[in-house]
Amino acid sequence: MKNQEKTWFITGTSQGIGLVLVKQLLEKGYNVAATARNIETLKKAVGISSPQFLPLEVNLIDENSVKQAVENTIAQFGSIEYLVNNAGYGLIGGIEESSDTEVRANFDVNVFGLLNVTRAVLPYMRKAEFGHIINLSSVFGLIAGAGWGIYCGTKFAVEGLSEALSQEVKPFGIHVTIIEPGYVRTNFLNSTSLIAAANPIDSYTSIRDGVDAHQNDIPGKQLGDPDKVADLIFQVTQNPEPPLRLLTGSDAYGFANYKIDSLKNEIEANKELTFSTDFKE
């Protein structure tokens, strides 16, 4: 199948990794259906007019909006071979500081929006017996830190859902890969992609320091190159046996191995207590 006969459906494409990926794929000659909350902002950001580019204004937490976008893509291109669930945003703040409204909104986009899109696309992939679903998680879907509990909770959910999904769809010739970036030098930290909890509590001094660092010190110093991350996403789809999980960035590698080591050490340290709950036959 030639590039122009293959279609990518990508969410969250008006900025960051999603935008870079759209541009790279259009240059390679693929059909690209790209979603955003505002279609004019998306068109301006991509800056390319092409019959192979389908910009879509979609509300990811509205199943009907998602379904219509997928149907429009099928009507124009005939198929969807690759789905990239990239849309999402961060909520920074302590667990106690984060309101029910803020928490639900973060899960709505990062988790339930991803599910809405996946459910809408899967029937077409199953019928074709071919497809690759790329879910953008984070290394913070493997390890959590103070001030990031809610965001990490959404990404932990993406990890679990994706791992199960990979087993469910494998018989249909569909792959699932979880991309787990470290810090990437996009505008994620200094845009609407990162929201601070509206009601901070002064007692959480370390969280206040963390919020300040992520808003003022870290932006522009992230190790990850968004162009290289986008290219890696493309490259993994060319692998006939792609990995379930793929970390991006040396910082992500360090965070993940710290978590692995701490888990292993704690499990072994408490092995006697763990085994003590078995029936003694």
N, C-alpha and C positions, 0 to 999 in steps of 0.2 A: 504494500500500500504506500503510495507516494505521500510526501508531507502534506500537500494541499488536500488530501483526502482524509487526513486525520485531524481530529478536533479536540481542543483543550477547553475545559470549562473551569474558570478560575474565579474565586471570590476574593473580595477585598483588594481591588487592583488600582485604586486611585493614587496610591503612594507605596513606598517601601518595597519589599521583596516582590510583592504581587505585581506592581507596576513594572519593575525591571524584568520580571519573567515574561510578561505580556509582550514587551518590546523585543526581547530576544527571540521569542517564538515566531512573531510576525516576520522578523528578519530571516528566520529559517524557512519560512514558507508554510507554516501551519495555520489552520483555522483556529481562531481564538474567540471564545465567548467570555467576556469579562464583566464582572458585576461590581457595582458600587452603590452607595446610598444616593449619590447624585450623578446623573448621567452626563451633565455638562462639565462637571469637574473632572470626570473620568476622560471624556473626549479631549479636553484641554491638556490633561496630564500625559496621555498617550501621544497625542499630536500626530496621529497617522490616520489617513482616510483610505480604507481598503475594503474590498468585498470580503476579505478574509477576516475582518475585524468586526465583531458584533458587540457593541457596548450595551449593557443592560442595567437599568435602574431596578434594584431588587431590595426588598425588605426581607432579610434572611429569617426573621422570626415569624414571618407570615407564610404559611405553607402554600397558600394560593399564589402569592407573588413568586415564590421559588418555582412552583410547578409551571407557571406561565413562562418563566425565563427558560427553563429546560425545554419546554415544548417549542418555544421560539427558536432555540438553538437547533433542535432536531429538524424543524421546518426549513431552516436556512442551510444547514450543513449535512443533515442526514444521519449523523451519529455523534457520539461522545466517547472518545477513546481514553481520555485522561481527565480526571477530576482533581483539582487542587483546592482543598479547603484551607484557604489562607486567611480569611477574614477573622478578625479578633482584636481585642484591645486589653490593656492592662489596668488593673485597679490596685493602687498602692495605698496601704494603710493597715493598721492592726485589725485583728478579728473583732475586737470590741468596738472599734471605731467605725466599722463598715456596716451601714444600715441594711435592712432587709431589701429595700428598693435597689440600692447599689449592687448588692450581691446577686439578686435575681437578674438584674439587667446584664451583668457580666456573664453569668451562666447562659442567659438567653442567646447571646451572640456567639460566645466561644464554644458552647456545647450544643445547645438545642438548634442553633442555626446550622451548625455543621451536620447534625443529624437530618434536618429538613432537606438539605441539599443532597446528602448521600442517598436518602430514601427515594428522592425524585429521579436521580440519575441511574441507580442500580438496575431497574427493570430493563433499560436499554443495553446496559453492559451484559446483563445475564443473557438476554436474547442473542447478542452478538457473540457470546462466550469469549469475550475479550475486554480487558480494561485494566486501568491502574489508578488507584485512589491514593493521593498524596495528602496526608493530614499534617498541617503545621502545628506542632506542639512546641516544646521548648525544653532545654535541659532542666528547666524548672517544672517540668512534668515528671521529673525523676527525683528531684531534691527540692525541698521548700526552705524558705528563710523568713525571718521576722519581717513583717510589713508586706509580705507577698502571699499570705495564706490563701486569699480568695482567688487571685489569679492562678497560683499554683494548683489550687483545687480544681479549677476548670481544666487545666492542662493534664493533671492526673486523670481526670475523667476521660479526656481525649485519648490518653495512653491506653486505658482499659478497654474503651469502646473499640479502638482500632485493633488491638490485639485479638479480641474476640471476632471482630469483623473479618480479619484476615483469614481466620479458620473457616468462617461461614461461607465466604465467597471463593475460596480456592478451588472447589470442584467445578466452578463455572469459568475457570481460566482468568480470574480477576486477582490482581495483586493489590496489596495495601502496604504502604510505607509511611512510617512516622518520621518526619524531619524534626530534629531536636537542636535548634540553634542555641549558641551562647549569645553574647552581646553582639549585635550586628549594627554597623554604622549607618542606620537609617534615621528618620525623624521620629521613630517610635517614642522616644523618651521626652521629646519636646513638642508634642502635637496632641491632637485629640485622641491619639491612640493610647495615651496614658492619662488616667484620671486619678487624682488623689481623693481619698475619702473626705467627704464634705465636713465632717465633724471630728477633727483631730482632738486627742486627749493629751494634754501637756505632760502627764506622768510618763508617757512612753517616749522617753528622751532618745533612746537609740533608734526608734522608728522615725522620729523627726529628723535625726541626722541622716538616716537612709533616704528619706524622701528628698531632702535638700541635695544630697549627693547625686541622686538619679535625675533631678531636675536641672542641676547647675554644674556639676563637676564631670560626670561621666559622658554626657552627649559630646560627640566629636572625637572621643577617645576609644570607642568600642573596637575590638580586634577584628570583628567579622566584616568581610567585604560583601555587600549585597549582590554585586554582579557575580561573584564567585558562588554564592549560595544559590542564586537563581540558576546558574549553569549546572550546579551539582544536582538540583532538582530535575533538570532535563536529563542529565547523564544517567541518573538512577532509573529513569523510565526506559532507557535503552538496554538495560541489563535484563537478560532473560530470566534470571533468578535474583531479583532485587532483594535487599535486606528489609526486614520488618522495621528496624530502627536504624537511623543514621544521624549521628551527632555532627554538627558543623562548628568548627572552631576549636582551637587548642584549649580555650577556657572551658568550653562545654565538656571536653574530654577530661579535664581536671576535676570539674564539679561531679561528673558522673562517677569517676573512679573513687572520689572521696565518699560518695554515697554507698557504692558497692563495698568498700572496705569497712565503713562504719556498720553497715547492715550485717556483714559477715562476722565481724568481731562481736557484735551484740548478740547475734543468734548463737554463736558458740559459747559465749560467756554465760548464757542462760539455758544451755542445753539440758542440764539436769532438771531444772524446773519445768521445761517444756515437756520432757519425757514423763515427768511425774504425774501427768493428768491421764495417762493411758490406763485402761483396765489391765489388771494383773491376772493374766490367764493361767 
